[in-house]
């Protein structure tokens, strides 16, 4: 029986796929979407008790979806159109309701005060983050299928370095968005600023919800 040959992986062998994964992850995640808009609003409010678990949920969910794509679950997602239809219906309703709530806030804006960070209970924030992440069918197509297919074009070992780079992009982005948003707090001390933000969130959420409902 021939002996197994173990090929050592050098630093540079791992660095290139990791950087490619990092760049691909940033390209896909840095966009105005439901999850990012929600996290931005929480970050501006600046309540770490609510913000930290939401950032963790977003980052860990992305990591789980990327790993799922690497191990081949993306192929199962492509073969389960009924499941995606169900997720699309639930997700579109969720986004439309959230968009309507944001629109209502836009018509009744308030200045940012010390207590605003606690306006959303922890349980509601967590459930909203889970809903915005896992009830979005595009997250399965983009993160699981798209990223999974790109990652699996790498070598057997290199694909895991690539996945590590993509997951790093998610962690960096969500932390920067959530914890960096507090730098905007002086701007959001004015009610008009909240009207602009919530109006934008309403348009994004309603647009995504309607597009999702019609199968876009």
N, C-alpha and C positions, 0 to 999 in steps of 0.2 A: 504494500500500500504506500503510495507516494506521500512524502511529508508535505504538510501544508506550508506554504510560503507566506509569511506575514510581511506586507510591504509597509514600511514606516511612513507616517504622514508628517511632513515637515511643516514648519510654521507658515511658509508661503503657500504650500498646497492647501492649507485650511483657510488662509486669509482671503484668497481670491473669491471662492464661492461664498464666504461669509459677507464680503463687501457687496457682491452681486445681490445676495439676499437682502442686505440692508437697503440698498438702493431701490430694489423692486418693492420692498415693503413700504418705504416712504412714498414712492410714486403712487401706490394704491391707496394708502391710508390718509394722506394729506389732501383732503377734499372736504368741501362743505357738505356734511351729511347729518342725519338725525342724531347719531351717537355723538359726533363732535360738537354739534350745536348744544346738546344737552349738557355735555361736560364743560363747555365754555361758560355756560350760565352758572353752573355750580362753582366753577373756579373763580368767577368774579365775585360771587357771594362770599367765598372764602372760608366756609366752615369745614375745617379739616375732618371733623367727626363724620361728616357726610361725604366729603370729597375723597378721602383716602380709600374707603371700600369701593367706591364707584370706579376710581382709577384702576384698582386691582381687578375688578370684575372685567373692565374693558380689556386690559392687558392680558389677563389669564385666558379670557374667552378667545382672543385673537391667537394666542399661543396654542390653545387646544384645537382650534380650527386649522391652523397651519400644520400641526402634527397630523391631524386627520387627513389632510390632503397628501402629505408625504407618505403615509402608510397605505394610501390607496382608497380611502373612503370616498374620494371625489368621484370615482367611477360609479359607486353605488348611488351617489346623489344624482348623477346624470340619468340613472336608470329608474329613479323614483319620482316621476313627474307629479303623481298624485300628492305626495308629501309636500312638494314645493308649492302646489296649488293651495293646499290647506294653510301652509305658512304664509303665503302671499295674502290670502283673505284676512287672516288674523292680523298680520303685520300692517296691512293697509288701513284696517279699522283702527288699530292702535295709533298709527301715525296721524290719521285724520283727527282723532279725538285730542291728541296732544297738540296738534296744530291749532285747533279751535280754542284750546285753553290758552295757548300763547297769544292768539289774536285777542282774546278777552283781556289778557294782561296788558297788551299793547294799547288798548283803549282806556285802561285805568292804570297808567304807570305811576310808580312811586320812586322817590330818591332812595339810594342805597344807604341804609343805616346799619348800626351795629347788629341789630337783631335779624337782618335779612338773611344771613347765612343759615338760620334755623327755620326758614319759612317752609322748607320741604323736609318732612320727617325722614329719618334714616331708612325706615322700612320702605317708604314710598320711593325714595331715591334708588335703593337697591333694586326694587322690582321694576322701576322704569328703565334702569340701565340694562337689566337682563332682557326686558322686552324689546328695547331698541336694538339690542345685539342679536338675540336669537330668533326674533320674529321677523327678521329681514331676510327674504329669500336670496337677495343679492350677495349677502355675506357668504352663503354656501357656494354660489357660483363664482364669486370673485376670489374669496380667500381659500376655500377648499379646492374647487376645481381649477381655477386659474393659477393660483400660487402653487398648488399641489402639482400641476402639470409641469410648470417651469422648474420647480424643485427636483422633480424626478428625471429631468433631463440632465441633471448633474450625475456624477458617479455614485456608486453605491454608498460610499462613505461621505463624499463631498456634499450630497444632498442634505445631510444633517447639519453640516456647517452652514450651508445655504439657509436652512430653516432657522438656525440660531441667529443668523444675521437678520432675517425677516422678523423674528420675534423681538430682537433688540430694537428694531425700528418702531415696533408697536409700543414697547415700554417707554422709549425715549419720547415718542410723540405724545402719548397720553399723559405722561408726567409733565411735559413741557406745557401742554395745553391746559391741563387742570391746575397745576401749581403756578404757572406763569401768568394765568389770566388775572390774578390778583393785582398785577401791575396796572391794570386798567381801572382799578377801583376809583381813583379820583375822577376819571371821566364819567363813570356811572354813578356819581353822587348827584347827578341831575336826572329828574324824571324823563326828560326828552331822550336821553341816551338809552334808557331802558325801553322806551317806546320804539326806538330804532332797532335795538337788538331783538326784542320780542316780536316785532313786526317781521324782521328777517327770518327768525326761527319759524314763525307761523307760515310764511311763504314756502320755506324749505320743507317743513313737515307736511303741509297740505299738498304741495307739488309732488313730493315723493309718494305720499299716500295714494293720491289719485293715479299717478303713473303706475304704482304697484297694483292697484285695483284693476286697471285695464290690461294688466299683463305686460307693462313696459319694462 
